[in-house]
Amino acid sequence: MAQQTLETWLINRQEYVTPKEAARWLGIHHKTILNIILDGKLPVVRIESRQFIELDVLKAYEDRRRGR
């Protein structure tokens, strides 16, 4: 399987991804990740007018999702 790249943003020494990038990385539709966020299963951080997900939080969510 090919290594998948993930575009991250480094803000105040913390890595973040956009919800759209997180959806691509998880292999789900962008609207699905928005529903996951609205359900409170994946927290977002608002920085100025954009939403971001902490990379560590996304990785932990993926581990829980896959049952690890």
MOSUL-V293731 format. One record per backbone hydrogen bond with DSSP energy under -1.0 kcal/mol. NH is the residue of the N-H (numbers start at 1). CO is the residue of the C=O. Records with the same first field share a line. If there is no record, write none. Layout:
NH->CO + CO
This chain:
9->16
11->14
14->11
16->9
17->53
22->18
23->19
24->20
25->21
26->22
27->23
28->23
33->29
34->30
35->31
36->32
37->33
38->34
39->35
40->37
41->36
45->52
47->50
50->47
52->45
53->17
55->15
58->54
59->55
60->56
61->57
62->58
63->59
64->60
65->61
66->62
68->63
